[in-house]
């Protein structure tokens, strides 16, 4: 669907993000991967580049999976679309977490529940790695891309820098590089 010629309905936005909120397990990057698959690849509501810009903004501002949903909804229908996407995304999680919290605090001593919860951790980490590799293949281009990935990784792992500082540094680097290239031409 091309959003430039056909306006996506608020109902479609709500149902899509409610489905993502209901079926998206693993938080963070697992949700982002699901939003990317549905909104970028399947529905073609937003380009891959615009989606990554929304992801970058979302990293700066807090809970980035919610922010990516809000950004995408806003891209489709403005402020109302952003609010509807956010509400649709949050509602199933709120309801499920409320029910699961009750269940957990009622039955948390059961060894079967403890074993089931421990078994999901490696799967979630695996999903995050798959998403990172997939996004990297599409977006890391040229000489500067791998250098920036390495620098961001090192800044995060070894220097323990916050993602916001890393993103601001990357933006500054890109602006300086662009300015330098324009001056040379």
Helices and strands as residue ranges (DSSP letters): H 10-23, H 28-35, I 36-42, H 48-61, H 64-107, H 111-139, H 142-157, H 163-184
